[in-house]
Amino acid sequence: MEHLFFKDWPAVFHIIICAVISYIVLFIFIRISGKRTLAKLNAFDFVVTVTLGSTLSSMILKKVPLVEGFVALITIIALQYLLAFLAKNSSKMEDVINSTPTLLFYDGKFILPAMKKEVITEEEIYSEIRKYRLESLEDVQAVVMELNGTFTVVKKSNKVGPSSLDDIELEH
């Protein structure tokens, strides 16, 4: 209990130095790794973010030496790059790494099996439709739960040609 509030000044200075160095190194790694690291999180990105945060915490609080922590950060970001590369070049890996969008509402009808699978209520779908400033369900072609858990409301259109919904399977 003697070190509950304060141990000594060298410990405080160590934490300050490690925090500054860790912050700068992580900032550089994220700049190198690109925008995907900062994108809205899917399951894959969430794991990377939690792992990076845990590693940084361990480095700052003297649980892991700085060099070992930097190696861990580099390894995590390299794994993210490798898996993203594999997903980009292999549809099987894409299926393993990323989920698929889920159609929750289509052409005036709620897709109940999909809603049950994603644990989404009709009220949540109505809420998402209102966020798009749409009052009538007649104006809505579809509501999709995207890979990262966000919703997209697609307005009806008179356009002919490919649709942004072409990659989504309709569940019955």
Wavefront OBJ file of the C-alpha trace (Angstrom):
o trace
v 0.000 0.000 0.000
v 3.040 2.265 0.397
v 3.274 2.906 -3.388
v -0.425 3.486 -4.021
v -0.033 7.161 -4.987
v 3.672 7.690 -5.546
v 6.732 5.467 -5.774
v 9.592 7.749 -6.753
v 10.609 10.335 -9.341
v 12.700 7.959 -11.498
v 9.569 5.799 -12.024
v 7.570 8.884 -13.076
v 10.310 10.007 -15.484
v 10.521 6.472 -16.930
v 6.792 6.488 -17.661
v 6.999 9.939 -19.287
v 9.941 8.913 -21.476
v 8.343 5.584 -22.470
v 4.989 7.235 -23.180
v 6.547 9.879 -25.442
v 8.731 7.377 -27.317
v 5.883 4.868 -27.651
v 3.510 7.564 -28.908
v 5.982 8.771 -31.534
v 6.823 5.246 -32.709
v 3.139 4.248 -32.913
v 2.339 7.452 -34.800
v 5.097 6.663 -37.324
v 3.920 3.034 -37.680
v 0.329 4.124 -38.257
v 1.402 6.681 -40.871
v 3.400 3.961 -42.640
v 0.615 1.377 -42.393
v -1.906 3.687 -44.029
v -5.506 4.686 -43.691
v -6.824 1.173 -43.101
v -5.445 1.301 -39.564
v -7.636 4.341 -38.876
v -10.742 3.248 -40.793
v -14.014 2.342 -39.160
v -13.313 -0.896 -37.405
v -14.335 -4.321 -38.620
v -13.476 -7.382 -36.479
v -10.022 -7.634 -38.083
v -9.175 -3.981 -37.369
v -10.650 -4.159 -33.860
v -8.258 -6.978 -32.908
v -5.310 -4.946 -34.218
v -6.400 -1.834 -32.307
v -6.886 -3.657 -29.006
v -3.557 -5.461 -29.402
v -1.712 -2.233 -30.199
v -3.272 -0.509 -27.185
v -2.407 -3.364 -24.864
v 1.171 -3.473 -26.118
v 1.585 0.281 -25.683
v 0.182 0.096 -22.182
v 2.634 -2.650 -21.256
v 5.525 -0.642 -22.679
v 4.571 2.557 -20.856
v 4.009 0.891 -17.487
v 7.364 -0.970 -17.520
v 5.845 -4.435 -17.975
v 7.739 -4.899 -21.254
v 11.107 -3.359 -22.234
v 10.880 -0.747 -25.011
v 12.753 -2.763 -27.655
v 10.575 -5.822 -27.070
v 7.473 -3.604 -27.225
v 8.612 -2.067 -30.531
v 9.150 -5.548 -31.950
v 5.610 -6.439 -30.855
v 4.196 -3.280 -32.502
v 6.056 -3.979 -35.741
v 4.859 -7.597 -35.688
v 1.214 -6.592 -35.139
v 1.257 -4.050 -37.961
v 3.110 -6.474 -40.261
v 0.455 -9.126 -39.565
v -2.258 -6.594 -40.373
v -0.531 -5.824 -43.676
v -0.036 -9.503 -44.486
v -3.653 -10.438 -43.775
v -4.955 -7.416 -45.709
v -2.723 -8.402 -48.649
v -3.932 -12.018 -48.514
v -7.572 -10.889 -48.317
v -7.063 -8.591 -51.296
v -5.588 -11.389 -53.407
v -7.684 -14.365 -52.273
v -11.466 -14.520 -52.034
v -11.192 -17.407 -49.550
v -8.982 -15.326 -47.243
v -11.341 -12.374 -47.712
v -14.201 -14.571 -46.462
v -12.135 -15.729 -43.467
v -10.928 -12.258 -42.474
v -13.956 -10.091 -43.231
v -17.624 -10.730 -42.760
v -20.076 -9.894 -45.514
v -22.656 -7.118 -45.597
v -26.115 -8.184 -44.422
v -29.323 -7.068 -46.097
v -31.836 -6.255 -43.339
v -34.598 -4.532 -45.310
v -35.330 -4.780 -49.013
v -38.072 -3.372 -51.229
v -40.534 -2.684 -48.414
v -39.896 -5.873 -46.420
v -37.892 -6.617 -43.320
v -35.585 -9.623 -43.765
v -36.385 -11.358 -40.480
v -33.794 -14.190 -40.638
v -31.028 -11.650 -41.266
v -32.337 -9.380 -38.505
v -32.413 -12.320 -36.099
v -28.877 -13.369 -37.058
v -27.535 -9.829 -36.513
v -29.763 -9.201 -33.458
v -31.330 -6.091 -34.986
v -34.845 -4.830 -34.265
v -37.281 -3.079 -36.589
v -36.974 0.004 -34.383
v -33.224 0.149 -35.029
v -33.840 -0.018 -38.774
v -36.468 2.755 -38.549
v -33.925 4.823 -36.627
v -31.302 4.344 -39.327
v -33.799 5.304 -42.028
v -34.617 8.521 -40.129
v -30.904 9.361 -39.952
v -31.003 9.527 -43.749
v -33.893 12.011 -43.455
v -36.366 9.630 -45.078
v -39.912 9.499 -43.789
v -41.537 6.933 -46.030
v -40.428 3.322 -46.349
v -41.571 3.640 -49.963
v -38.433 5.736 -50.573
v -36.125 3.016 -49.222
v -34.760 0.305 -51.495
v -32.613 -1.376 -48.848
v -30.984 -1.166 -45.430
v -27.633 -2.927 -45.177
v -25.483 -3.716 -42.155
v -21.958 -3.178 -43.425
v -18.779 -5.117 -42.598
v -17.934 -2.781 -39.732
v -21.415 -2.835 -38.160
v -22.579 0.505 -39.536
v -25.804 0.818 -41.491
v -26.331 2.044 -45.020
v -29.745 3.100 -46.249
v -30.111 2.896 -50.032
v -32.780 5.132 -51.528
v -34.891 3.877 -54.420
v -33.664 4.915 -57.827
v -34.969 4.876 -61.383
v -31.480 4.276 -62.749
v -30.755 1.220 -64.869
v -27.464 -0.655 -64.552
v -25.288 -2.191 -61.859
v -26.426 -1.689 -58.273
v -24.441 -1.123 -55.085
v -26.472 -4.065 -53.722
v -25.150 -6.581 -56.265
v -22.613 -8.050 -53.809
v -25.189 -8.774 -51.095
v -27.068 -12.029 -50.808
v -30.793 -11.874 -50.112
v -31.623 -14.188 -47.170
v -35.125 -15.577 -46.887
l 1 2 3 4 5 6 7 8 9 10 11 12 13 14 15 16 17 18 19 20 21 22 23 24 25 26 27 28 29 30 31 32 33 34 35 36 37 38 39 40 41 42 43 44 45 46 47 48 49 50 51 52 53 54 55 56 57 58 59 60 61 62 63 64 65 66 67 68 69 70 71 72 73 74 75 76 77 78 79 80 81 82 83 84 85 86 87 88 89 90 91 92 93 94 95 96 97 98 99 100 101 102 103 104 105 106 107 108 109 110 111 112 113 114 115 116 117 118 119 120 121 122 123 124 125 126 127 128 129 130 131 132 133 134 135 136 137 138 139 140 141 142 143 144 145 146 147 148 149 150 151 152 153 154 155 156 157 158 159 160 161 162 163 164 165 166 167 168 169 170 171 172
